[in-house]
Amino acid sequence: MVTSKVPIFGAILLLSASGAMAQMRPGARAVLQACKPDIARFCSQVPPGQGRIKACMKEHIHELSEPCKEALFQAWLKE
């Protein structure tokens, strides 16, 4: 059970990448696009920066949408 969470937690680190969207790696950009509704749903009141959005997403890891989880997993596979 713990090992199945590792890819998601590892890939969610991509959400914490700083800089503009244009500077993101393609995998991070795909994660952001797929997870945008989840970020809005669960973390809209969280101020960005210092890993706060990433921490919020980790708190809701079991509630994330399937497209978001899939994007996180695919990004993890490409690392």
N, CA, C and O atoms as a CHARMM CRD file, in Angstrom:
* protein
*
  316
    1    1 MET  N      0.82700  -1.19200   0.00000 PROA 1      0.00000
    2    1 MET  CA     0.00000   0.00000   0.00000 PROA 1      0.00000
    3    1 MET  C      0.87000   1.25400   0.00000 PROA 1      0.00000
    4    1 MET  O      0.59000   2.20700  -0.72700 PROA 1      0.00000
    5    2 VAL  N      1.90300   1.25300   0.79800 PROA 2      0.00000
    6    2 VAL  CA     2.78900   2.41300   0.85100 PROA 2      0.00000
    7    2 VAL  C      3.49500   2.60900  -0.47400 PROA 2      0.00000
    8    2 VAL  O      3.63200   3.74500  -0.92800 PROA 2      0.00000
    9    3 THR  N      3.94800   1.53300  -1.11100 PROA 3      0.00000
   10    3 THR  CA     4.66700   1.66400  -2.36900 PROA 3      0.00000
   11    3 THR  C      3.78000   2.18600  -3.48400 PROA 3      0.00000
   12    3 THR  O      4.28900   2.81300  -4.41300 PROA 3      0.00000
   13    4 SER  N      2.48100   1.95400  -3.43400 PROA 4      0.00000
   14    4 SER  CA     1.59300   2.47300  -4.46100 PROA 4      0.00000
   15    4 SER  C      1.42200   3.98000  -4.34600 PROA 4      0.00000
   16    4 SER  O      1.04800   4.62900  -5.32300 PROA 4      0.00000
   17    5 LYS  N      1.68300   4.54200  -3.19300 PROA 5      0.00000
   18    5 LYS  CA     1.56300   5.97900  -2.99300 PROA 5      0.00000
   19    5 LYS  C      2.83400   6.71600  -3.39700 PROA 5      0.00000
   20    5 LYS  O      2.79700   7.91300  -3.68200 PROA 5      0.00000
   21    6 VAL  N      3.94700   6.01200  -3.42200 PROA 6      0.00000
   22    6 VAL  CA     5.23200   6.64800  -3.71900 PROA 6      0.00000
   23    6 VAL  C      5.22500   7.35400  -5.06900 PROA 6      0.00000
   24    6 VAL  O      5.67300   8.49800  -5.14100 PROA 6      0.00000
   25    7 PRO  N      4.73600   6.72600  -6.15300 PROA 7      0.00000
   26    7 PRO  CA     4.73800   7.44100  -7.43300 PROA 7      0.00000
   27    7 PRO  C      3.92100   8.72900  -7.39300 PROA 7      0.00000
   28    7 PRO  O      4.32600   9.74300  -7.96000 PROA 7      0.00000
   29    8 ILE  N      2.79300   8.68600  -6.73400 PROA 8      0.00000
   30    8 ILE  CA     1.94700   9.87300  -6.66300 PROA 8      0.00000
   31    8 ILE  C      2.63100  10.95500  -5.85300 PROA 8      0.00000
   32    8 ILE  O      2.64000  12.11400  -6.26800 PROA 8      0.00000
   33    9 PHE  N      3.20100  10.61400  -4.71800 PROA 9      0.00000
   34    9 PHE  CA     3.88300  11.61000  -3.89900 PROA 9      0.00000
   35    9 PHE  C      5.10600  12.16700  -4.61400 PROA 9      0.00000
   36    9 PHE  O      5.38900  13.36200  -4.53200 PROA 9      0.00000
   37   10 GLY  N      5.82900  11.30000  -5.31500 PROA 10     0.00000
   38   10 GLY  CA     6.99900  11.77500  -6.06100 PROA 10     0.00000
   39   10 GLY  C      6.59800  12.70800  -7.18500 PROA 10     0.00000
   40   10 GLY  O      7.22500  13.74600  -7.39400 PROA 10     0.00000
   41   11 ALA  N      5.56000  12.33900  -7.90300 PROA 11     0.00000
   42   11 ALA  CA     5.13400  13.17100  -9.02400 PROA 11     0.00000
   43   11 ALA  C      4.48800  14.46100  -8.57000 PROA 11     0.00000
   44   11 ALA  O      4.55600  15.46800  -9.27600 PROA 11     0.00000
   45   12 ILE  N      3.86800  14.45000  -7.41500 PROA 12     0.00000
   46   12 ILE  CA     3.22100  15.67200  -6.93300 PROA 12     0.00000
   47   12 ILE  C      4.25800  16.76000  -6.65500 PROA 12     0.00000
   48   12 ILE  O      3.92800  17.94500  -6.61200 PROA 12     0.00000
   49   13 LEU  N      5.49700  16.35400  -6.47100 PROA 13     0.00000
   50   13 LEU  CA     6.56000  17.33700  -6.29200 PROA 13     0.00000
   51   13 LEU  C      6.66600  18.25300  -7.50800 PROA 13     0.00000
   52   13 LEU  O      7.13000  19.38800  -7.40300 PROA 13     0.00000
   53   14 LEU  N      6.23600  17.75200  -8.65000 PROA 14     0.00000
   54   14 LEU  CA     6.25900  18.58100  -9.85600 PROA 14     0.00000
   55   14 LEU  C      5.36100  19.80500  -9.71400 PROA 14     0.00000
   56   14 LEU  O      5.59600  20.83000 -10.35400 PROA 14     0.00000
   57   15 LEU  N      4.34900  19.69900  -8.88700 PROA 15     0.00000
   58   15 LEU  CA     3.44500  20.82800  -8.67800 PROA 15     0.00000
   59   15 LEU  C      4.12000  21.99300  -7.97800 PROA 15     0.00000
   60   15 LEU  O      3.66000  23.13200  -8.06400 PROA 15     0.00000
   61   16 SER  N      5.19700  21.70600  -7.29500 PROA 16     0.00000
   62   16 SER  CA     5.85400  22.76000  -6.53400 PROA 16     0.00000
   63   16 SER  C      6.89700  23.50900  -7.35300 PROA 16     0.00000
   64   16 SER  O      7.58300  24.38600  -6.82800 PROA 16     0.00000
   65   17 ALA  N      7.02300  23.17800  -8.61000 PROA 17     0.00000
   66   17 ALA  CA     8.01600  23.85500  -9.44600 PROA 17     0.00000
   67   17 ALA  C      7.69800  25.34000  -9.52500 PROA 17     0.00000
   68   17 ALA  O      6.55700  25.73100  -9.77000 PROA 17     0.00000
   69   18 SER  N      8.70600  26.14900  -9.31800 PROA 18     0.00000
   70   18 SER  CA     8.49800  27.58600  -9.38700 PROA 18     0.00000
   71   18 SER  C      8.74900  28.07700 -10.79700 PROA 18     0.00000
   72   18 SER  O      9.34500  27.37300 -11.61100 PROA 18     0.00000
   73   19 GLY  N      8.30300  29.26400 -11.08000 PROA 19     0.00000
   74   19 GLY  CA     8.51500  29.85200 -12.39000 PROA 19     0.00000
   75   19 GLY  C      7.25100  29.82200 -13.21100 PROA 19     0.00000
   76   19 GLY  O      6.23500  29.25500 -12.81000 PROA 19     0.00000
   77   20 ALA  N      7.33300  30.43200 -14.34600 PROA 20     0.00000
   78   20 ALA  CA     6.17500  30.54500 -15.24100 PROA 20     0.00000
   79   20 ALA  C      5.88900  29.22000 -15.91500 PROA 20     0.00000
   80   20 ALA  O      6.75300  28.34700 -15.98500 PROA 20     0.00000
   81   21 MET  N      4.68000  29.07700 -16.40500 PROA 21     0.00000
   82   21 MET  CA     4.25000  27.86300 -17.08000 PROA 21     0.00000
   83   21 MET  C      5.17500  27.52200 -18.24300 PROA 21     0.00000
   84   21 MET  O      5.43300  26.34500 -18.49500 PROA 21     0.00000
   85   22 ALA  N      5.67000  28.51500 -18.94600 PROA 22     0.00000
   86   22 ALA  CA     6.53700  28.28700 -20.08700 PROA 22     0.00000
   87   22 ALA  C      7.86700  27.66500 -19.67300 PROA 22     0.00000
   88   22 ALA  O      8.52000  27.01100 -20.48600 PROA 22     0.00000
   89   23 GLN  N      8.26700  27.85700 -18.44300 PROA 23     0.00000
   90   23 GLN  CA     9.53900  27.32000 -17.96800 PROA 23     0.00000
   91   23 GLN  C      9.39200  25.91300 -17.40900 PROA 23     0.00000
   92   23 GLN  O     10.39500  25.28500 -17.06800 PROA 23     0.00000
   93   24 MET  N      8.18600  25.40800 -17.30800 PROA 24     0.00000
   94   24 MET  CA     7.95000  24.08300 -16.73900 PROA 24     0.00000
   95   24 MET  C      8.31800  22.99800 -17.74100 PROA 24     0.00000
   96   24 MET  O      8.23500  23.17900 -18.95600 PROA 24     0.00000
   97   25 ARG  N      8.72400  21.87300 -17.18800 PROA 25     0.00000
   98   25 ARG  CA     8.93000  20.70200 -18.02700 PROA 25     0.00000
   99   25 ARG  C      7.56300  20.24700 -18.53900 PROA 25     0.00000
  100   25 ARG  O      6.54300  20.50800 -17.89900 PROA 25     0.00000
  101   26 PRO  N      7.53700  19.56700 -19.69100 PROA 26     0.00000
  102   26 PRO  CA     6.24200  19.11700 -20.23400 PROA 26     0.00000
  103   26 PRO  C      5.43600  18.28000 -19.24400 PROA 26     0.00000
  104   26 PRO  O      4.21400  18.42000 -19.18300 PROA 26     0.00000
  105   27 GLY  N      6.08300  17.42200 -18.47600 PROA 27     0.00000
  106   27 GLY  CA     5.36000  16.60200 -17.50000 PROA 27     0.00000
  107   27 GLY  C      4.69800  17.43800 -16.42500 PROA 27     0.00000
  108   27 GLY  O      3.56700  17.16400 -16.02500 PROA 27     0.00000
  109   28 ALA  N      5.40200  18.45800 -15.95800 PROA 28     0.00000
  110   28 ALA  CA     4.84100  19.34100 -14.93000 PROA 28     0.00000
  111   28 ALA  C      3.67600  20.13500 -15.49800 PROA 28     0.00000
  112   28 ALA  O      2.67700  20.36200 -14.81500 PROA 28     0.00000
  113   29 ARG  N      3.80600  20.55100 -16.73700 PROA 29     0.00000
  114   29 ARG  CA     2.72700  21.30100 -17.38200 PROA 29     0.00000
  115   29 ARG  C      1.48000  20.42900 -17.50900 PROA 29     0.00000
  116   29 ARG  O      0.36500  20.89600 -17.27600 PROA 29     0.00000
  117   30 ALA  N      1.67200  19.15700 -17.88000 PROA 30     0.00000
  118   30 ALA  CA     0.54300  18.23000 -18.01600 PROA 30     0.00000
  119   30 ALA  C     -0.12400  17.98800 -16.66100 PROA 30     0.00000
  120   30 ALA  O     -1.35000  17.91400 -16.56900 PROA 30     0.00000
  121   31 VAL  N      0.68700  17.86600 -15.61800 PROA 31     0.00000
  122   31 VAL  CA     0.13900  17.66700 -14.27000 PROA 31     0.00000
  123   31 VAL  C     -0.67200  18.88500 -13.86700 PROA 31     0.00000
  124   31 VAL  O     -1.78500  18.75500 -13.35700 PROA 31     0.00000
  125   32 LEU  N     -0.12400  20.05600 -14.09200 PROA 32     0.00000
  126   32 LEU  CA    -0.84200  21.27000 -13.71600 PROA 32     0.00000
  127   32 LEU  C     -2.17200  21.37500 -14.44700 PROA 32     0.00000
  128   32 LEU  O     -3.18600  21.72300 -13.84300 PROA 32     0.00000
  129   33 GLN  N     -2.17500  21.07900 -15.73800 PROA 33     0.00000
  130   33 GLN  CA    -3.42300  21.14500 -16.50600 PROA 33     0.00000
  131   33 GLN  C     -4.43800  20.12500 -15.99500 PROA 33     0.00000
  132   33 GLN  O     -5.61000  20.45200 -15.81000 PROA 33     0.00000
  133   34 ALA  N     -3.99100  18.89300 -15.76800 PROA 34     0.00000
  134   34 ALA  CA    -4.90400  17.83100 -15.32300 PROA 34     0.00000
  135   34 ALA  C     -5.40000  18.06000 -13.89700 PROA 34     0.00000
  136   34 ALA  O     -6.52300  17.69000 -13.55500 PROA 34     0.00000
  137   35 CYS  N     -4.55700  18.67100 -13.07600 PROA 35     0.00000
  138   35 CYS  CA    -4.89400  18.83200 -11.65900 PROA 35     0.00000
  139   35 CYS  C     -5.48600  20.19900 -11.33300 PROA 35     0.00000
  140   35 CYS  O     -5.84100  20.45900 -10.18300 PROA 35     0.00000
  141   36 LYS  N     -5.59500  21.06200 -12.31600 PROA 36     0.00000
  142   36 LYS  CA    -6.11800  22.41000 -12.07300 PROA 36     0.00000
  143   36 LYS  C     -7.48400  22.39200 -11.37200 PROA 36     0.00000
  144   36 LYS  O     -7.67800  23.14000 -10.41300 PROA 36     0.00000
  145   37 PRO  N     -8.43500  21.56100 -11.82200 PROA 37     0.00000
  146   37 PRO  CA    -9.73100  21.51700 -11.10600 PROA 37     0.00000
  147   37 PRO  C     -9.59400  21.03900  -9.66700 PROA 37     0.00000
  148   37 PRO  O    -10.29400  21.52500  -8.77800 PROA 37     0.00000
  149   38 ASP  N     -8.69100  20.08500  -9.43700 PROA 38     0.00000
  150   38 ASP  CA    -8.47900  19.57900  -8.07900 PROA 38     0.00000
  151   38 ASP  C     -7.84900  20.64300  -7.19400 PROA 38     0.00000
  152   38 ASP  O     -8.22300  20.80100  -6.03200 PROA 38     0.00000
  153   39 ILE  N     -6.89500  21.36600  -7.75200 PROA 39     0.00000
  154   39 ILE  CA    -6.26600  22.44900  -6.99200 PROA 39     0.00000
  155   39 ILE  C     -7.31800  23.49300  -6.63300 PROA 39     0.00000
  156   39 ILE  O     -7.36300  23.97900  -5.50300 PROA 39     0.00000
  157   40 ALA  N     -8.16400  23.83200  -7.60300 PROA 40     0.00000
  158   40 ALA  CA    -9.22500  24.81200  -7.34400 PROA 40     0.00000
  159   40 ALA  C    -10.21800  24.28200  -6.30100 PROA 40     0.00000
  160   40 ALA  O    -10.68000  25.03200  -5.44200 PROA 40     0.00000
  161   41 ARG  N    -10.53600  23.01000  -6.38100 PROA 41     0.00000
  162   41 ARG  CA   -11.52800  22.41700  -5.47500 PROA 41     0.00000
  163   41 ARG  C    -11.01100  22.30700  -4.04300 PROA 41     0.00000
  164   41 ARG  O    -11.71000  22.67600  -3.09900 PROA 41     0.00000
  165   42 PHE  N     -9.80500  21.80800  -3.88400 PROA 42     0.00000
  166   42 PHE  CA    -9.29700  21.50700  -2.55300 PROA 42     0.00000
  167   42 PHE  C     -8.39000  22.57900  -1.96000 PROA 42     0.00000
  168   42 PHE  O     -8.27800  22.69000  -0.73900 PROA 42     0.00000
  169   43 CYS  N     -7.74500  23.36600  -2.81100 PROA 43     0.00000
  170   43 CYS  CA    -6.68300  24.24800  -2.31300 PROA 43     0.00000
  171   43 CYS  C     -6.85500  25.70200  -2.73900 PROA 43     0.00000
  172   43 CYS  O     -5.88700  26.46200  -2.72200 PROA 43     0.00000
  173   44 SER  N     -8.05100  26.09800  -3.11400 PROA 44     0.00000
  174   44 SER  CA    -8.25600  27.45700  -3.61700 PROA 44     0.00000
  175   44 SER  C     -7.98600  28.52900  -2.56500 PROA 44     0.00000
  176   44 SER  O     -7.66400  29.66600  -2.91000 PROA 44     0.00000
  177   45 GLN  N     -8.10900  28.18600  -1.31200 PROA 45     0.00000
  178   45 GLN  CA    -7.87900  29.16200  -0.24400 PROA 45     0.00000
  179   45 GLN  C     -6.42700  29.16100   0.25800 PROA 45     0.00000
  180   45 GLN  O     -6.07400  29.91500   1.16500 PROA 45     0.00000
  181   46 VAL  N     -5.60300  28.31300  -0.33900 PROA 46     0.00000
  182   46 VAL  CA    -4.20500  28.19200   0.08100 PROA 46     0.00000
  183   46 VAL  C     -3.35300  29.16600  -0.72600 PROA 46     0.00000
  184   46 VAL  O     -3.35800  29.11800  -1.95600 PROA 46     0.00000
  185   47 PRO  N     -2.62000  30.04900  -0.04800 PROA 47     0.00000
  186   47 PRO  CA    -1.74500  30.96000  -0.78700 PROA 47     0.00000
  187   47 PRO  C     -0.56900  30.19700  -1.40700 PROA 47     0.00000
  188   47 PRO  O      0.04600  29.36900  -0.73500 PROA 47     0.00000
  189   48 PRO  N     -0.24800  30.46500  -2.68200 PROA 48     0.00000
  190   48 PRO  CA     0.85100  29.75200  -3.32600 PROA 48     0.00000
  191   48 PRO  C      2.20200  30.15200  -2.74600 PROA 48     0.00000
  192   48 PRO  O      2.35600  31.22200  -2.15800 PROA 48     0.00000
  193   49 GLY  N      3.16300  29.27200  -2.92500 PROA 49     0.00000
  194   49 GLY  CA     4.52400  29.53100  -2.46900 PROA 49     0.00000
  195   49 GLY  C      4.89500  28.67100  -1.29100 PROA 49     0.00000
  196   49 GLY  O      4.03900  28.24400  -0.51700 PROA 49     0.00000
  197   50 GLN  N      6.17800  28.42100  -1.16300 PROA 50     0.00000
  198   50 GLN  CA     6.75200  27.67100  -0.05100 PROA 50     0.00000
  199   50 GLN  C      6.14500  26.27500   0.10000 PROA 50     0.00000
  200   50 GLN  O      6.08400  25.73900   1.20700 PROA 50     0.00000
  201   51 GLY  N      5.69800  25.68900  -1.01100 PROA 51     0.00000
  202   51 GLY  CA     5.19700  24.31700  -0.98000 PROA 51     0.00000
  203   51 GLY  C      3.81100  24.13500  -0.39300 PROA 51     0.00000
  204   51 GLY  O      3.39700  23.00800  -0.12000 PROA 51     0.00000
  205   52 ARG  N      3.08600  25.23200  -0.19400 PROA 52     0.00000
  206   52 ARG  CA     1.76300  25.11300   0.44400 PROA 52     0.00000
  207   52 ARG  C      0.74300  24.39200  -0.43500 PROA 52     0.00000
  208   52 ARG  O     -0.06000  23.61100   0.07400 PROA 52     0.00000
  209   53 ILE  N      0.76000  24.64400  -1.75400 PROA 53     0.00000
  210   53 ILE  CA    -0.17700  23.96400  -2.65700 PROA 53     0.00000
  211   53 ILE  C      0.14800  22.47100  -2.68600 PROA 53     0.00000
  212   53 ILE  O     -0.75100  21.63200  -2.63200 PROA 53     0.00000
  213   54 LYS  N      1.42300  22.15100  -2.77100 PROA 54     0.00000
  214   54 LYS  CA     1.85000  20.75200  -2.76200 PROA 54     0.00000
  215   54 LYS  C      1.38200  20.06000  -1.48700 PROA 54     0.00000
  216   54 LYS  O      0.86200  18.94600  -1.54300 PROA 54     0.00000
  217   55 ALA  N      1.55900  20.70100  -0.35500 PROA 55     0.00000
  218   55 ALA  CA     1.12700  20.12700   0.92300 PROA 55     0.00000
  219   55 ALA  C     -0.38200  19.92300   0.94900 PROA 55     0.00000
  220   55 ALA  O     -0.86700  18.90700   1.44700 PROA 55     0.00000
  221   56 CYS  N     -1.11400  20.87600   0.42100 PROA 56     0.00000
  222   56 CYS  CA    -2.57300  20.76300   0.36000 PROA 56     0.00000
  223   56 CYS  C     -2.98300  19.58000  -0.51200 PROA 56     0.00000
  224   56 CYS  O     -3.87100  18.80800  -0.14900 PROA 56     0.00000
  225   57 MET  N     -2.32800  19.44500  -1.66800 PROA 57     0.00000
  226   57 MET  CA    -2.65600  18.33400  -2.55900 PROA 57     0.00000
  227   57 MET  C     -2.33100  16.99000  -1.89800 PROA 57     0.00000
  228   57 MET  O     -3.07100  16.02200  -2.07200 PROA 57     0.00000
  229   58 LYS  N     -1.24600  16.92800  -1.15300 PROA 58     0.00000
  230   58 LYS  CA    -0.91000  15.69300  -0.44000 PROA 58     0.00000
  231   58 LYS  C     -1.97800  15.34400   0.58100 PROA 58     0.00000
  232   58 LYS  O     -2.29000  14.17000   0.78000 PROA 58     0.00000
  233   59 GLU  N     -2.54200  16.36000   1.23100 PROA 59     0.00000
  234   59 GLU  CA    -3.60600  16.11900   2.21000 PROA 59     0.00000
  235   59 GLU  C     -4.83800  15.51500   1.56000 PROA 59     0.00000
  236   59 GLU  O     -5.59900  14.80000   2.21200 PROA 59     0.00000
  237   60 HSD  N     -5.03900  15.79700   0.28300 PROA 60     0.00000
  238   60 HSD  CA    -6.22800  15.33900  -0.43700 PROA 60     0.00000
  239   60 HSD  C     -5.90900  14.26500  -1.46800 PROA 60     0.00000
  240   60 HSD  O     -6.69500  14.04600  -2.39000 PROA 60     0.00000
  241   61 ILE  N     -4.78100  13.59900  -1.32900 PROA 61     0.00000
  242   61 ILE  CA    -4.31700  12.65100  -2.33800 PROA 61     0.00000
  243   61 ILE  C     -5.35800  11.58800  -2.68300 PROA 61     0.00000
  244   61 ILE  O     -5.46300  11.18600  -3.84100 PROA 61     0.00000
  245   62 HSD  N     -6.11600  11.13400  -1.71100 PROA 62     0.00000
  246   62 HSD  CA    -7.11800  10.08600  -1.96400 PROA 62     0.00000
  247   62 HSD  C     -8.37800  10.63300  -2.62600 PROA 62     0.00000
  248   62 HSD  O     -9.20400   9.86300  -3.11600 PROA 62     0.00000
  249   63 GLU  N     -8.52900  11.93900  -2.64500 PROA 63     0.00000
  250   63 GLU  CA    -9.72600  12.55500  -3.21700 PROA 63     0.00000
  251   63 GLU  C     -9.48500  13.12700  -4.61500 PROA 63     0.00000
  252   63 GLU  O    -10.42100  13.61800  -5.24500 PROA 63     0.00000
  253   64 LEU  N     -8.25500  13.07300  -5.10500 PROA 64     0.00000
  254   64 LEU  CA    -7.93700  13.66200  -6.40100 PROA 64     0.00000
  255   64 LEU  C     -8.66800  12.93100  -7.51900 PROA 64     0.00000
  256   64 LEU  O     -8.95800  11.73900  -7.41500 PROA 64     0.00000
  257   65 SER  N     -8.95800  13.65600  -8.58100 PROA 65     0.00000
  258   65 SER  CA    -9.64200  13.06600  -9.73100 PROA 65     0.00000
  259   65 SER  C     -8.73300  12.06100 -10.42900 PROA 65     0.00000
  260   65 SER  O     -7.51000  12.11000 -10.29300 PROA 65     0.00000
  261   66 GLU  N     -9.33800  11.16600 -11.16400 PROA 66     0.00000
  262   66 GLU  CA    -8.56700  10.16600 -11.90300 PROA 66     0.00000
  263   66 GLU  C     -7.63400  10.82300 -12.93500 PROA 66     0.00000
  264   66 GLU  O     -6.48600  10.39500 -13.05500 PROA 66     0.00000
  265   67 PRO  N     -8.08100  11.84300 -13.68400 PROA 67     0.00000
  266   67 PRO  CA    -7.13800  12.48900 -14.62600 PROA 67     0.00000
  267   67 PRO  C     -5.92100  13.08600 -13.92200 PROA 67     0.00000
  268   67 PRO  O     -4.81000  13.02300 -14.44900 PROA 67     0.00000
  269   68 CYS  N     -6.11600  13.65400 -12.76000 PROA 68     0.00000
  270   68 CYS  CA    -5.00300  14.21600 -12.00400 PROA 68     0.00000
  271   68 CYS  C     -4.06200  13.11200 -11.54700 PROA 68     0.00000
  272   68 CYS  O     -2.84600  13.22700 -11.70100 PROA 68     0.00000
  273   69 LYS  N     -4.61100  12.05500 -10.99000 PROA 69     0.00000
  274   69 LYS  CA    -3.78100  10.93700 -10.54600 PROA 69     0.00000
  275   69 LYS  C     -3.00500  10.33700 -11.71500 PROA 69     0.00000
  276   69 LYS  O     -1.82800  10.00200 -11.58000 PROA 69     0.00000
  277   70 GLU  N     -3.66200  10.20300 -12.84900 PROA 70     0.00000
  278   70 GLU  CA    -3.00300   9.63300 -14.02600 PROA 70     0.00000
  279   70 GLU  C     -1.86900  10.52800 -14.51000 PROA 70     0.00000
  280   70 GLU  O     -0.79600  10.03500 -14.85800 PROA 70     0.00000
  281   71 ALA  N     -2.09900  11.84000 -14.53400 PROA 71     0.00000
  282   71 ALA  CA    -1.05300  12.77100 -14.95100 PROA 71     0.00000
  283   71 ALA  C      0.13200  12.71600 -13.99300 PROA 71     0.00000
  284   71 ALA  O      1.28400  12.75600 -14.42500 PROA 71     0.00000
  285   72 LEU  N     -0.14500  12.62400 -12.70800 PROA 72     0.00000
  286   72 LEU  CA     0.92800  12.50800 -11.72200 PROA 72     0.00000
  287   72 LEU  C      1.72200  11.22200 -11.93800 PROA 72     0.00000
  288   72 LEU  O      2.95100  11.22800 -11.88000 PROA 72     0.00000
  289   73 PHE  N      1.02500  10.13900 -12.18400 PROA 73     0.00000
  290   73 PHE  CA     1.68600   8.86200 -12.40500 PROA 73     0.00000
  291   73 PHE  C      2.53100   8.89100 -13.67700 PROA 73     0.00000
  292   73 PHE  O      3.67200   8.42700 -13.67800 PROA 73     0.00000
  293   74 GLN  N      1.97200   9.43600 -14.75700 PROA 74     0.00000
  294   74 GLN  CA     2.72200   9.51300 -16.01700 PROA 74     0.00000
  295   74 GLN  C      3.95900  10.39200 -15.86500 PROA 74     0.00000
  296   74 GLN  O      5.01600  10.06500 -16.40300 PROA 74     0.00000
  297   75 ALA  N      3.84500  11.48400 -15.15100 PROA 75     0.00000
  298   75 ALA  CA     4.99400  12.36200 -14.91400 PROA 75     0.00000
  299   75 ALA  C      6.06200  11.63500 -14.11200 PROA 75     0.00000
  300   75 ALA  O      7.25500  11.78600 -14.37400 PROA 75     0.00000
  301   76 TRP  N      5.63400  10.85200 -13.14200 PROA 76     0.00000
  302   76 TRP  CA     6.58200  10.08500 -12.34200 PROA 76     0.00000
  303   76 TRP  C      7.31800   9.06300 -13.20900 PROA 76     0.00000
  304   76 TRP  O      8.52200   8.86400 -13.04900 PROA 76     0.00000
  305   77 LEU  N      6.59000   8.41200 -14.13400 PROA 77     0.00000
  306   77 LEU  CA     7.21100   7.41600 -15.01400 PROA 77     0.00000
  307   77 LEU  C      8.29200   8.03700 -15.90600 PROA 77     0.00000
  308   77 LEU  O      9.27900   7.38300 -16.24200 PROA 77     0.00000
  309   78 LYS  N      8.09900   9.28600 -16.28000 PROA 78     0.00000
  310   78 LYS  CA     9.03300   9.95200 -17.20200 PROA 78     0.00000
  311   78 LYS  C     10.26800  10.49700 -16.50300 PROA 78     0.00000
  312   78 LYS  O     11.21500  10.90500 -17.17500 PROA 78     0.00000
  313   79 GLU  N     10.28800  10.51600 -15.19500 PROA 79     0.00000
  314   79 GLU  CA    11.45600  11.03400 -14.47800 PROA 79     0.00000
  315   79 GLU  C     12.60400  10.07800 -14.53500 PROA 79     0.00000
  316   79 GLU  O     13.66800  10.35700 -13.98300 PROA 79     0.00000
